[in-house]
Amino acid sequence: MEFNHINFDTYFKHYPDENGYFGKYGGSYISADLQKAMDEITEAYFTICKSGKFISELRRIRKEFQGRPTPVSHLERLSNSLGNVQLYVKREDLNHTGAHKLNHCMGAALLAKYMGKKKVIAETGAGQHGVALATAAAYFGLECDIYMGSVDIKKQAPNVARMKILGANVVEVTHGLATLKEAVDAAFEAYAREYKDAIYCIGSVLGPHPFPMMVRDFQSVVGIEAREQFVGMTGELPDAIVACVGGGSNAAGFFSGFLNDPVDIYGVEPLGRGPKLGDHAASLKYGTEGIMHGFNSIMLKDENGDPAPVYSVASGLDYPSSGPEHAFLRDCGRVKYDVVNDDDTIDAFFALSRMEGIIPAIESAHAVAYGIQLAKQLKKGSVLINLSGRGDKDMDYIIEHYGIR
């Protein structure tokens, strides 16, 4: 399958290239000292992570500790209420810790162990990445520092408590908007001071090379499983697949299993309160090319060209850029990136809860909302949605702001 002369038969052999670029996006725009640390991680990834011993151990962990493979579920009642299109979900909410994040956190922590590091450092927005890395650190006996904006700490109190119970040190970030971007800033600053004894475990397909590649590769288990399971259930491929996109880790892993198939692929960004700058976090829809946090991608900018303030009802999606691979897949036409607003997201949150007994994370509810819209537009076929996480973490926030419908 080719899109704009990109041959997806050999896509993973060529993207990213040796310098971490997906076309013009990606790369590594960091200080010389940090680049040495990145080079060390890159070398370790291409040696340790490709060894049979590492792969065997990670597979055992995924099966015996994470509970993989996670199932694919048919949303029969919701589908029948919408028409003839059948909706399915890949149940990453049933992965240990309640989201897809553990897939790359266990891989990164295992790599840290092999490299002889004593600590893992990360940022978190919705808290799921923080919980996952705290879990991985506890499993491998590593120290763990999690940087989190004060706004998100208030919104995601249950996950903050989980991180602390697991033994992580939660560092509150109070400057700027005190959300995900500022947490990334603070975590990178800490890593620059501690890289000799620590490894940075970024929460998405973001940052300097090799992070976008590493996280995608560790998350590709989602797409590989989903494809095999869906064909096993139905005897055919889905007509379309859908995933939410903030930084884009769940989507990158999910999409990777279907890039070379005749399947329509949709990435869903948060439109929030509307298209005005500051009311959304839809960088791929409204942004322009720019560099932040050590990588070149599409980002939302203010009047000075700096990262713009962003908003989303979902703490895990309020980031002013997106992974470089997503920018590349958008430009070459393989993936269509669209938006869903807060209202439709919350409606989908309650629809899935009430009709299927599945309470989704608000992040995942963006993908569910878009899947519902597709089902209404199409006359036939099937749509597979990546349900990237469960909504336990969002209960207090939903009840406070939206009540019980």
C-alpha positions as CSV (number, residue, x, y, z in Angstrom):
1,M,0.0,0.0,0.0
2,E,1.4,3.4,-1.0
3,F,0.4,6.9,0.1
4,N,2.4,9.8,-1.5
5,H,5.1,7.4,-2.6
6,I,5.5,5.9,0.9
7,N,5.6,2.1,0.7
8,F,4.1,0.7,3.8
9,D,5.3,-2.8,3.1
10,T,8.8,-1.6,4.2
11,Y,7.7,1.4,6.3
12,F,9.2,0.3,9.7
13,K,12.6,-0.4,8.0
14,H,12.9,3.3,6.9
15,Y,10.9,5.3,9.5
16,P,12.4,6.8,11.5
17,D,15.8,7.1,9.8
18,E,19.0,6.8,11.6
19,N,18.7,10.4,12.9
20,G,15.2,9.9,14.2
21,Y,13.3,11.6,11.4
22,F,9.9,10.7,10.0
23,G,10.3,12.8,6.8
24,K,11.1,16.3,8.2
25,Y,9.6,15.6,11.6
26,G,11.4,14.2,14.7
27,G,15.2,14.5,15.2
28,S,16.9,15.5,18.4
29,Y,17.2,19.2,19.4
30,I,18.9,19.1,22.8
31,S,22.1,20.1,24.5
32,A,25.4,18.2,24.0
33,D,25.3,16.7,27.4
34,L,21.7,15.4,27.0
35,Q,22.6,14.2,23.5
36,K,25.2,11.9,25.0
37,A,22.5,10.4,27.2
38,M,20.2,10.0,24.2
39,D,23.0,8.3,22.3
40,E,23.5,5.9,25.2
41,I,19.8,5.0,25.2
42,T,19.7,4.6,21.5
43,E,22.7,2.2,21.5
44,A,21.2,0.2,24.4
45,Y,17.8,0.0,22.6
46,F,19.3,-1.4,19.4
47,T,21.4,-3.9,21.3
48,I,19.6,-4.9,24.5
49,C,16.0,-4.6,23.2
50,K,16.7,-6.7,20.1
51,S,18.1,-9.5,22.1
52,G,16.2,-12.8,22.5
53,K,16.7,-12.6,26.3
54,F,15.1,-9.1,26.6
55,I,12.2,-10.0,24.2
56,S,11.5,-13.2,26.1
57,E,11.5,-11.5,29.4
58,L,9.2,-8.7,28.2
59,R,6.8,-11.2,26.7
60,R,6.7,-13.1,30.0
61,I,6.0,-9.8,31.9
62,R,3.2,-8.9,29.5
63,K,1.5,-12.3,29.9
64,E,2.0,-13.0,33.6
65,F,2.0,-9.5,35.1
66,Q,0.1,-7.2,32.7
67,G,-2.5,-9.7,31.7
68,R,-2.0,-9.5,28.0
69,P,-3.4,-10.0,25.5
70,T,-6.3,-7.6,26.3
71,P,-9.5,-8.6,24.5
72,V,-11.5,-7.0,21.7
73,S,-15.2,-6.5,22.6
74,H,-18.2,-6.0,20.3
75,L,-20.4,-3.1,21.4
76,E,-23.6,-4.8,20.3
77,R,-26.2,-2.6,22.2
78,L,-24.5,0.7,21.3
79,S,-24.0,-0.4,17.7
80,N,-27.7,-1.4,17.3
81,S,-28.8,1.9,18.7
82,L,-26.9,3.7,16.0
83,G,-27.7,1.7,12.8
84,N,-26.1,-1.1,10.9
85,V,-22.4,-0.3,11.5
86,Q,-20.8,-2.5,14.1
87,L,-18.5,-0.9,16.8
88,Y,-15.7,-2.8,18.5
89,V,-13.2,-1.8,21.1
90,K,-9.7,-2.9,21.9
91,R,-9.8,-3.2,25.7
92,E,-6.6,-1.5,26.9
93,D,-8.7,-0.5,30.0
94,L,-8.1,-4.1,31.1
95,N,-4.3,-3.9,30.8
96,H,-2.8,-3.8,34.4
97,T,-3.1,-0.3,35.9
98,G,-6.0,0.5,33.6
99,A,-4.5,1.9,30.5
100,H,-2.1,1.3,27.6
101,K,0.8,3.2,29.3
102,L,2.2,0.1,31.1
103,N,3.1,-1.4,27.7
104,H,6.0,1.0,27.2
105,C,6.7,1.7,30.8
106,M,7.6,-2.0,31.5
107,G,9.8,-2.0,28.4
108,A,11.6,1.2,29.4
109,A,12.1,0.1,33.0
110,L,13.4,-3.3,31.9
111,L,15.8,-1.4,29.6
112,A,16.9,0.8,32.6
113,K,17.6,-2.3,34.6
114,Y,19.7,-3.8,31.9
115,M,21.6,-0.5,31.6
116,G,22.3,-0.4,35.3
117,K,20.3,2.7,36.1
118,K,18.9,3.3,39.6
119,K,16.1,5.7,38.9
120,V,13.4,6.4,36.3
121,I,12.1,10.0,35.7
122,A,8.9,11.0,33.9
123,E,6.1,13.5,33.5
124,T,2.4,12.8,33.6
125,G,-0.8,14.6,32.8
126,A,-3.8,12.4,33.4
127,G,-1.7,10.3,35.8
128,Q,-1.9,7.1,33.9
129,H,1.7,7.3,32.7
130,G,2.8,8.1,36.2
131,V,0.9,5.2,37.7
132,A,2.3,2.9,35.0
133,L,5.9,4.0,35.6
134,A,5.5,3.8,39.4
135,T,4.3,0.3,38.9
136,A,7.2,-0.6,36.7
137,A,9.7,0.9,39.1
138,A,8.2,-1.0,42.0
139,Y,8.3,-4.2,39.9
140,F,12.0,-3.8,39.1
141,G,13.1,-2.1,42.4
142,L,13.9,1.3,40.9
143,E,13.6,4.8,42.4
144,C,10.9,6.9,40.6
145,D,10.3,10.6,40.3
146,I,7.1,11.7,38.6
147,Y,6.6,15.4,37.6
148,M,3.0,16.6,37.5
149,G,1.3,20.0,37.1
150,S,-0.6,21.2,40.1
151,V,-3.8,21.6,38.0
152,D,-3.6,17.9,37.0
153,I,-2.8,16.9,40.5
154,K,-6.1,18.4,41.6
155,K,-8.1,16.8,38.7
156,Q,-6.5,13.4,39.1
157,A,-6.3,12.8,42.8
158,P,-6.9,9.0,42.7
159,N,-3.9,8.5,40.4
160,V,-1.7,10.8,42.5
161,A,-2.6,8.5,45.5
162,R,-1.8,5.4,43.5
163,M,1.6,6.7,42.5
164,K,2.5,7.5,46.1
165,I,1.2,4.1,47.4
166,L,3.5,2.5,44.8
167,G,6.4,4.3,46.2
168,A,6.9,7.1,43.6
169,N,8.0,10.6,44.5
170,V,5.3,12.9,43.0
171,V,6.9,16.4,42.3
172,E,4.3,19.2,41.9
173,V,5.0,21.6,39.1
174,T,3.5,25.1,39.7
175,H,4.9,27.4,37.1
176,G,3.1,28.5,33.9
177,L,-0.2,26.8,33.3
178,A,0.9,24.0,35.7
179,T,-0.3,21.2,33.3
180,L,1.4,18.6,31.0
181,K,3.8,20.9,29.1
182,E,5.2,22.3,32.3
183,A,5.5,18.8,33.7
184,V,7.6,17.8,30.7
185,D,9.8,20.9,31.1
186,A,10.5,20.1,34.7
187,A,11.1,16.4,34.1
188,F,13.6,17.2,31.3
189,E,15.4,19.6,33.6
190,A,15.7,17.0,36.3
191,Y,16.9,14.4,33.8
192,A,19.7,16.8,32.6
193,R,21.0,16.8,36.2
194,E,20.7,13.1,36.9
195,Y,21.1,11.3,33.5
196,K,24.2,9.3,34.7
197,D,22.2,7.4,37.2
198,A,18.7,7.7,35.8
199,I,16.7,7.1,32.6
200,Y,14.0,9.4,31.3
201,C,10.8,7.5,30.4
202,I,8.7,9.8,28.4
203,G,4.9,9.3,28.4
204,S,4.2,9.4,24.7
205,V,5.7,9.3,21.2
206,L,7.3,12.6,21.9
207,G,10.7,14.1,22.7
208,P,14.1,13.6,21.0
209,H,15.1,10.5,19.2
210,P,14.9,7.6,20.2
211,F,11.8,8.2,22.3
212,P,9.2,8.4,19.6
213,M,10.5,5.2,18.0
214,M,10.9,3.3,21.3
215,V,7.4,4.2,22.6
216,R,5.8,3.3,19.3
217,D,7.6,0.0,19.2
218,F,6.7,-1.0,22.8
219,Q,3.1,0.1,22.1
220,S,2.9,-1.9,18.8
221,V,1.7,-4.9,20.8
222,V,-1.7,-3.2,20.9
223,G,-2.0,-3.0,17.1
224,I,-0.6,-6.5,16.5
225,E,-3.0,-8.1,19.0
226,A,-6.0,-6.1,17.8
227,R,-5.5,-7.0,14.2
228,E,-5.2,-10.7,14.9
229,Q,-8.1,-10.7,17.3
230,F,-10.5,-8.8,15.0
231,V,-9.8,-11.1,12.1
232,G,-10.2,-14.1,14.4
233,M,-13.6,-12.8,15.5
234,T,-15.0,-11.6,12.2
235,G,-13.0,-13.2,9.5
236,E,-12.1,-9.9,8.0
237,L,-10.4,-6.6,8.7
238,P,-12.3,-3.6,10.2
239,D,-13.3,-0.9,7.7
240,A,-12.0,1.8,10.0
241,I,-10.0,2.1,13.1
242,V,-10.0,5.0,15.6
243,A,-7.8,6.3,18.4
244,C,-7.5,9.5,20.4
245,V,-4.4,11.6,19.9
246,G,-2.7,13.9,22.4
247,G,1.0,13.1,22.2
248,G,-0.2,10.0,20.5
249,S,1.3,6.8,22.1
250,N,-1.9,4.7,22.1
251,A,-2.6,5.7,18.6
252,A,0.9,5.1,17.3
253,G,0.9,1.6,18.7
254,F,-2.6,0.8,17.5
255,F,-2.2,2.2,14.0
256,S,1.1,0.3,13.5
257,G,-0.8,-3.0,13.2
258,F,-2.9,-1.7,10.3
259,L,-0.7,0.8,8.3
260,N,-0.3,-1.7,5.4
261,D,-3.9,-2.8,5.3
262,P,-6.9,-1.4,3.3
263,V,-8.3,0.1,6.4
264,D,-9.3,3.8,7.0
265,I,-7.4,5.2,10.0
266,Y,-8.6,8.1,12.1
267,G,-6.8,10.0,14.9
268,V,-9.0,12.1,17.1
269,E,-7.7,15.3,18.8
270,P,-9.5,17.3,21.5
271,L,-11.4,20.3,20.2
272,G,-12.3,21.2,23.8
273,R,-14.5,24.3,24.0
274,G,-14.0,25.3,20.3
275,P,-11.5,26.3,17.6
276,K,-10.2,29.5,19.3
277,L,-6.6,29.3,20.4
278,G,-6.5,28.4,24.1
279,D,-9.8,26.5,24.0
280,H,-8.5,23.3,22.5
281,A,-5.4,21.1,22.1
282,A,-5.8,20.1,18.4
283,S,-2.3,20.7,17.2
284,L,-2.5,18.6,14.0
285,K,-5.7,20.3,13.0
286,Y,-4.7,23.9,13.7
287,G,-0.9,24.0,14.4
288,T,2.2,24.7,12.3
289,E,5.7,23.2,12.2
290,G,7.8,23.9,15.2
291,I,10.3,22.6,17.7
292,M,9.7,21.9,21.4
293,H,10.9,19.4,24.0
294,G,13.7,18.3,21.7
295,F,11.8,17.3,18.5
296,N,10.3,18.9,15.4
297,S,6.6,18.4,14.8
298,I,3.3,20.3,14.4
299,M,2.6,22.5,17.4
300,L,0.2,25.2,18.5
301,K,2.0,28.6,18.9
302,D,1.2,31.9,20.5
303,E,1.9,35.3,18.9
304,N,5.6,35.0,19.8
305,G,6.0,31.5,18.3
306,D,6.2,29.8,21.6
307,P,4.0,26.8,22.6
308,A,0.5,28.2,23.1
309,P,-1.8,27.6,26.1
310,V,-4.0,24.6,25.4
311,Y,-7.1,23.1,27.0
312,S,-8.9,19.8,27.0
313,V,-11.4,18.2,29.4
314,A,-8.9,15.2,29.3
315,S,-5.7,15.9,31.2
316,G,-3.8,13.3,29.1
317,L,-4.6,15.2,25.8
318,D,-3.8,18.8,26.8
319,Y,-0.4,19.1,25.1
320,P,0.5,21.8,22.5
321,S,2.1,19.4,20.0
322,S,1.9,15.8,18.8
323,G,4.3,13.0,18.0
324,P,6.4,13.5,14.9
325,E,5.2,10.2,13.4
326,H,1.7,11.5,13.6
327,A,2.7,14.7,11.7
328,F,4.3,12.5,9.1
329,L,1.3,10.2,8.7
330,R,-0.9,13.2,8.4
331,D,1.2,14.8,5.7
332,C,1.5,11.6,3.6
333,G,-2.3,11.1,3.8
334,R,-2.3,7.6,5.5
335,V,-4.1,8.8,8.6
336,K,-6.9,11.3,8.8
337,Y,-6.8,13.5,11.9
338,D,-10.0,15.1,13.1
339,V,-11.5,16.6,16.2
340,V,-14.2,16.0,18.8
341,N,-15.4,18.6,21.4
342,D,-15.9,18.3,25.1
343,D,-19.7,17.9,24.9
344,D,-19.6,15.0,22.4
345,T,-16.9,13.4,24.4
346,I,-18.9,13.5,27.7
347,D,-22.0,12.2,25.8
348,A,-19.9,9.3,24.6
349,F,-18.5,8.7,28.1
350,F,-22.0,8.2,29.4
351,A,-23.3,6.2,26.4
352,L,-20.6,3.6,26.7
353,S,-21.0,3.4,30.4
354,R,-24.8,3.0,30.3
355,M,-25.2,0.8,27.2
356,E,-22.1,-1.5,27.5
357,G,-21.1,-1.4,31.2
358,I,-17.6,0.1,30.3
359,I,-16.6,3.3,31.9
360,P,-13.9,4.8,29.6
361,A,-11.2,7.3,30.4
362,I,-12.2,10.8,29.2
363,E,-9.2,10.6,26.8
364,S,-10.6,7.4,25.3
365,A,-14.1,8.8,25.2
366,H,-12.9,11.2,22.4
367,A,-12.3,8.1,20.2
368,V,-15.6,6.6,21.2
369,A,-17.4,9.8,20.3
370,Y,-15.8,9.8,16.9
371,G,-16.6,6.1,16.4
372,I,-20.2,7.0,17.1
373,Q,-20.1,9.7,14.5
374,L,-18.6,7.4,11.9
375,A,-21.3,4.8,12.7
376,K,-24.0,7.4,12.0
377,Q,-22.4,8.4,8.7
378,L,-21.6,5.0,7.3
379,K,-24.4,2.7,6.1
380,K,-22.6,-0.6,6.8
381,G,-19.3,-2.0,7.9
382,S,-17.3,-2.1,11.1
383,V,-15.2,0.3,13.2
384,L,-12.6,-0.8,15.7
385,I,-11.8,1.8,18.5
386,N,-8.8,1.7,20.8
387,L,-10.2,2.1,24.3
388,S,-6.9,3.3,25.7
389,G,-7.9,3.5,29.4
390,R,-10.6,3.2,32.0
391,G,-12.4,6.0,33.7
392,D,-11.9,5.3,37.4
393,K,-9.5,8.3,37.5
394,D,-12.1,10.6,36.2
395,M,-15.1,9.8,38.4
396,D,-14.8,12.7,40.9
397,Y,-14.2,15.2,38.1
398,I,-17.1,13.9,36.0
399,I,-19.5,14.0,39.0
400,E,-18.4,17.5,40.1
401,H,-18.7,19.1,36.6
402,Y,-21.4,17.0,34.9
403,G,-23.3,15.2,37.6
404,I,-24.9,11.8,37.1
405,R,-27.0,11.8,33.9
